[in-house]
Amino acid sequence: MPRPEFNVENALETVRPLVADVADRGVEALKHYTQLFDHVQIDNFRVPKQAMEDALANLDPELRAAFETAIARRRLVAEAELGESEVDTVLGEGATVTTRTVPLSRVGVYVPGGLAPLASSVLMNVIPAQAAGVGEIALASPPGPDGLPNSGTLAMCALLGIDEVYAVGGAQAIAMFAYGAEGLCEAVDLISGPGNIYVVAAKRLVRPVVGIDSEAGPTEIMVIADADANPAFVAADLISQAEHDPMAGSVLVTDSAAFLAEVEKELEAQVAATKHNARVTQALSGQQSAAILVRSLGQAVQVADAYGAEHLEIQTADARVLASQIHNAGAIFVGPYSPVPLGDYTAGSTHVLPTLGTARYSSGLTARSFVKTVHVIEYTETGLGEVAGVIEAFGAAEDLPAHAFAATVRRRDV
């Protein structure tokens, strides 16, 4: 299964001078690129706290209730994602290594505008950072014609207590977070949040000076379904991801040719009725979307592991058993009543997930993404004496005699 054309290397050459300019000129460069790309002139990129409070006050009550439910559920899961902050391992008498979990000091969250302003991305990035104990969280999102980010994004910031918000979009926001902008924004330790190919390219460029969550590509879903699955459910779920982006991937894997035909009929009817049918049609007809007929569900597991989907739905008779056999997936949605949009909003899980097959070796964004571990080593004279010979042997074998002597000198009577 091919993925969509998503060539970050090509985008690098477009983004490189922009990132360098922001690093060099700071706020003046931000003004230039905001005028150029967002077609709005902004003198102060810091969003006033009152603007977020106003957005929250004007939020539809039903939508506010939805936001609050999603926040509560994601926070419960995020708080469970961290283990103990310190773990002591005693290796012998007078020999202890403590594994200490330390939150990052400052994080920058990017929230895209684009085809769909994603207020949900605010909570998915901010809540795990808060659960991890990050000291400072700054957020940037593209400005609209009024010079402010999307009102839903601002309302979500107000609900989460985030008041350092910048009306800055695209690659220039990534550069601002990485290098700081004098008098406006301090540099961060890690940048998280999705974006278009230019945002991804900017993240790649700034990796020498700041951490990043991932280089996320277009969204994707794979559905494994058998003959007993509901074709209307499966078609709806394939469309739900195609709605994101013309490059979104929607892949069906089934062992039933008859079921495949039923899904194709459902797709035809549902696509015609959906609001963004042009975007959906483009995504479903792209090289990244397909139906795969397999000989058995065992082979479907092999296909799923080879593909490493961002979102993997399993709608089969023994969905839980099949899910336990999957190794490579960003998130697994088990059974007919666990659609991907549940995870996008209010399952309590993260929706910031590895794409383009990177689920083979990486994980979604969790509270653990916002902490680092530090080993604290404390040996006594007795503890060192037990392994001093080991240090000396390694030092001699690697032709690093000073390494060996650091142990030897402590064994001598001085």
C-alpha positions in Angstrom: 0.0 0.0 0.0 1.6 3.3 -1.0 1.3 6.4 1.2 0.4 9.8 -0.2 3.0 12.0 -1.8 4.4 13.9 1.3 7.9 15.0 0.4 9.3 16.9 3.4 12.7 17.2 1.7 11.2 19.4 -1.0 9.4 21.6 1.5 12.7 22.1 3.4 14.1 24.4 0.8 11.0 26.6 1.0 11.0 26.7 4.7 14.8 27.1 5.4 15.1 30.8 4.6 11.9 31.6 6.5 13.1 29.8 9.7 16.5 31.5 9.5 14.8 34.9 9.1 12.7 34.4 12.1 15.7 33.3 14.1 17.6 36.4 13.0 14.9 39.2 13.0 12.3 37.8 15.4 9.1 39.9 15.6 9.8 41.8 12.4 10.1 38.6 10.5 6.9 37.3 12.1 5.1 40.5 10.9 6.3 40.0 7.4 5.3 36.3 7.1 2.0 36.8 8.8 1.1 39.6 6.3 2.4 37.4 3.4 0.7 34.1 4.3 -2.3 35.0 6.6 -3.0 38.3 4.9 -3.4 40.2 8.1 -1.3 42.9 9.7 -0.6 42.3 13.4 1.4 44.5 15.7 1.1 42.4 18.9 1.0 38.7 18.4 0.3 37.9 22.0 -3.4 37.2 22.3 -5.0 39.2 25.1 -6.5 37.1 27.9 -9.7 39.0 27.5 -10.1 37.6 24.0 -10.0 34.0 25.3 -12.4 34.9 28.1 -14.8 36.4 25.5 -14.5 33.3 23.3 -15.4 31.1 26.2 -18.3 33.4 27.2 -19.7 33.3 23.7 -19.2 29.5 23.2 -22.4 27.5 22.5 -23.4 25.9 25.8 -23.8 22.4 24.2 -20.3 22.8 22.7 -18.9 23.9 26.0 -20.3 20.8 27.7 -18.7 18.7 24.9 -15.3 20.4 25.5 -15.6 19.9 29.3 -16.4 16.2 28.9 -13.5 15.6 26.5 -11.2 17.5 28.9 -12.2 15.5 31.9 -11.8 12.1 30.2 -8.4 13.0 28.6 -7.1 14.3 31.9 -8.1 11.1 33.7 -6.2 9.0 31.2 -3.2 11.4 31.0 -2.8 11.3 34.8 -2.6 7.5 34.6 0.1 7.5 31.9 2.9 8.4 34.3 4.5 6.0 36.8 6.4 6.9 39.9 8.5 10.0 39.8 11.5 8.3 41.4 12.4 4.6 41.4 15.4 3.3 43.3 17.3 0.3 42.1 19.6 -1.2 44.6 22.3 -3.2 42.9 24.3 -4.3 45.9 25.6 -2.9 49.2 26.3 0.8 48.7 25.2 0.7 45.1 22.1 2.6 44.1 20.8 4.1 40.9 17.7 6.3 41.1 15.6 6.8 37.9 14.1 10.2 38.3 11.3 11.5 36.0 11.6 15.2 35.4 9.0 17.3 33.5 10.2 19.7 30.8 10.3 23.3 31.8 8.7 24.9 28.8 6.6 23.6 25.9 5.3 25.2 22.7 2.0 23.8 21.3 1.1 24.4 17.7 -2.6 24.2 16.7 -3.3 24.4 12.9 -6.1 26.4 11.2 -6.4 25.2 7.7 -9.3 23.1 6.4 -10.6 22.3 9.9 -9.6 24.5 13.0 -9.0 21.8 15.6 -9.9 22.9 19.1 -9.5 19.2 20.0 -5.8 19.5 19.2 -5.5 22.0 22.1 -6.7 19.6 24.7 -4.8 16.6 23.2 -1.5 18.5 23.5 -2.0 20.7 26.5 -3.6 18.1 29.0 -0.8 15.6 28.9 1.8 18.4 29.3 -0.2 19.6 32.3 -0.4 16.1 33.7 3.4 15.7 33.3 3.9 18.9 35.3 5.4 21.1 32.6 6.1 24.5 34.1 5.1 26.8 31.1 2.9 26.0 28.1 2.7 28.4 25.2 0.4 28.0 22.3 0.4 29.4 18.7 -2.3 29.2 16.1 -2.8 31.0 12.8 -4.8 34.3 12.9 -8.0 34.9 11.0 -9.1 38.1 9.4 -9.7 39.7 12.8 -6.1 39.0 13.8 -7.1 36.3 16.3 -6.9 32.5 16.2 -10.2 30.5 15.8 -12.6 31.2 18.6 -13.0 27.5 19.5 -9.3 27.3 20.0 -9.3 30.4 22.2 -12.3 29.1 24.3 -10.5 25.7 24.8 -7.4 27.6 26.0 -9.5 29.5 28.5 -11.0 26.3 29.8 -7.5 24.8 30.2 -6.0 27.9 31.8 -3.6 28.6 29.0 -3.1 32.3 28.7 0.2 32.5 26.7 -1.3 32.3 23.2 0.2 33.8 20.0 -1.6 34.6 16.8 1.2 33.1 14.7 0.8 30.3 12.1 2.8 27.9 10.0 6.6 27.5 9.9 7.1 30.9 11.4 5.4 29.7 14.6 7.7 26.7 14.8 10.7 29.0 14.3 9.4 31.4 17.0 9.1 28.5 19.5 12.6 27.1 18.6 14.6 30.3 18.7 12.4 32.7 20.7 11.5 36.2 19.6 12.9 39.0 21.7 10.3 40.9 23.6 7.6 38.5 22.6 8.2 34.8 23.2 10.9 32.8 24.9 12.3 29.7 23.3 10.8 26.3 24.4 12.3 22.9 25.2 9.8 20.9 23.0 7.3 21.7 20.2 4.2 19.5 19.8 1.2 19.7 17.6 0.2 18.8 14.0 0.5 20.9 10.9 0.9 20.9 7.1 4.0 19.9 5.3 5.7 23.3 5.8 5.2 23.0 9.6 6.6 19.5 9.5 9.6 20.7 7.4 10.2 23.5 10.0 10.1 21.0 12.8 12.8 18.9 11.0 15.0 22.0 10.6 14.8 23.1 14.2 15.5 19.7 15.7 19.2 20.5 16.5 18.0 23.1 19.0 14.6 21.9 20.3 12.7 18.7 20.8 9.7 17.8 18.6 6.9 15.4 19.1 7.0 13.9 15.6 6.9 14.6 11.9 3.3 13.8 11.4 2.0 13.2 7.9 -1.6 13.1 6.6 -4.1 11.2 8.7 -5.0 7.6 7.9 -7.4 4.8 9.0 -7.3 1.1 8.3 -10.4 -1.0 9.1 -10.3 -4.8 9.4 -13.8 -6.2 9.0 -15.3 -9.6 8.4 -18.6 -10.6 6.8 -20.6 -9.9 9.9 -19.6 -6.3 10.2 -22.0 -3.5 9.5 -21.1 -2.0 6.1 -22.7 1.3 6.9 -20.5 1.7 10.0 -17.4 0.8 8.1 -18.2 3.2 5.2 -18.9 6.0 7.6 -15.6 5.5 9.4 -13.6 5.4 6.2 -15.3 8.7 5.2 -14.6 10.3 8.6 -10.9 10.2 8.0 -11.1 11.1 4.3 -12.9 14.3 5.4 -9.7 15.6 7.1 -7.5 16.1 4.0 -7.4 15.1 0.3 -4.2 13.2 1.1 -5.9 11.2 4.0 -5.7 7.5 3.6 -8.7 5.2 4.1 -8.0 1.5 3.8 -10.4 -1.5 4.2 -9.1 -5.0 4.8 -11.6 -7.8 4.6 -11.7 -11.5 3.9 -15.2 -11.3 2.3 -15.7 -10.2 -1.3 -19.4 -9.9 -0.7 -18.9 -7.6 2.3 -16.5 -5.5 0.2 -19.2 -5.0 -2.4 -21.7 -3.9 0.3 -19.2 -1.3 1.7 -18.6 0.1 -1.9 -22.4 0.6 -2.2 -22.5 2.4 1.2 -19.6 4.6 0.2 -21.3 5.7 -2.9 -24.4 6.7 -1.0 -22.7 8.3 2.0 -20.1 10.2 0.0 -22.8 11.8 -2.1 -24.6 13.0 1.1 -21.6 14.2 3.1 -20.8 18.0 3.3 -17.2 17.8 2.1 -17.8 15.2 -0.7 -15.2 16.7 -3.1 -12.5 16.5 -0.5 -13.6 13.0 0.5 -13.8 11.8 -3.1 -10.3 13.0 -3.7 -9.0 11.2 -0.7 -10.8 7.9 -1.4 -9.6 7.9 -5.0 -6.0 8.7 -4.2 -3.2 6.0 -4.2 -3.2 6.0 -0.4 -6.8 4.6 -0.2 -7.9 1.1 -1.2 -9.7 -2.1 -0.3 -7.6 -5.2 0.3 -9.1 -8.6 0.0 -7.2 -11.2 2.2 -7.5 -15.0 2.4 -8.1 -14.9 6.2 -8.2 -12.7 9.2 -4.7 -14.1 10.1 -3.5 -12.6 6.9 -5.3 -9.3 7.8 -3.2 -9.1 10.9 0.0 -9.4 8.8 -1.3 -6.7 6.5 -2.1 -4.4 9.4 1.4 -4.9 11.0 3.1 -4.3 7.7 1.1 -1.1 7.2 1.4 0.3 10.7 -1.8 2.5 10.6 -2.2 5.6 12.6 -5.8 4.5 13.4 -6.7 0.8 13.2 -10.3 -0.3 13.6 -11.2 -3.9 14.1 -14.8 -4.8 13.4 -14.8 -8.6 13.5 -16.5 -11.4 15.5 -13.5 -11.7 17.8 -12.3 -8.1 17.6 -10.6 -8.2 21.1 -8.6 -11.3 20.3 -7.6 -9.9 16.9 -6.5 -6.6 18.5 -4.2 -8.5 20.9 -2.3 -9.9 17.9 -1.5 -6.4 16.5 1.9 -5.0 17.1 2.0 -1.9 14.8 -0.7 0.7 15.2 -0.9 4.2 16.7 -4.3 3.4 18.3 -6.5 0.4 18.1 -10.3 0.8 18.1 -12.0 -2.5 19.1 -15.6 -3.4 18.0 -18.4 -1.7 16.0 -19.0 1.0 18.6 -15.4 2.3 18.9 -15.1 4.5 15.8 -12.0 6.7 15.3 -13.9 10.0 15.9 -14.4 8.7 19.4 -10.7 8.8 19.9 -10.5 12.2 18.1 -12.6 13.8 20.8 -13.7 12.1 23.9 -12.5 8.5 24.3 -9.9 9.8 26.8 -7.0 8.5 24.6 -4.7 10.7 22.6 -5.4 11.6 19.0 -1.8 12.7 18.3 -0.6 9.5 16.7 2.3 8.2 14.5 1.5 8.3 10.7 3.1 7.0 7.5 4.0 3.7 9.0 6.0 5.1 11.9 3.8 3.2 14.4 6.4 0.4 13.8 8.8 2.2 16.2 7.0 5.2 17.8 4.0 6.0 20.0 1.3 8.6 20.3 1.6 11.7 22.4 1.1 11.1 26.1 2.1 12.6 29.4 5.4 10.6 29.0 6.2 12.7 25.9 6.6 15.7 28.2 9.1 14.3 30.7 12.7 13.1 30.6 14.5 10.7 32.8 17.7 11.3 34.8 19.8 8.6 36.4 21.2 9.6 39.8 24.1 7.3 40.7 25.2 7.0 44.3 27.9 4.4 45.2 29.7 4.1 48.5 33.4 3.0 48.8 32.2 -0.6 49.3 29.9 -0.4 46.3 32.6 0.9 44.0 35.1 -1.6 45.3 32.8 -4.4 44.1 33.0 -3.3 40.5 36.3 -1.4 40.3 37.9 -4.3 38.5 35.2 -4.3 35.9 35.9 -0.6 35.2 39.6 -1.3 34.9 39.0 -4.2 32.5 36.8 -2.1 30.2 39.3 0.8 30.3 42.2 -1.4 29.3 40.2 -3.2 26.6 39.1 0.2 25.1 42.5 1.8 25.4 41.1 4.4 27.8 43.6 4.1 30.7 42.4 7.2 32.4 39.0 5.7 32.7 40.5 2.7 34.5 42.6 4.9 36.8 39.6 6.8 38.0 38.6 3.5 39.7 42.1 2.5 40.5 43.0 5.7 42.4 40.0 5.1 44.7 41.2 1.6 45.6 44.6 2.9 46.8 45.4 3.9 50.3 46.3 7.6 50.1 
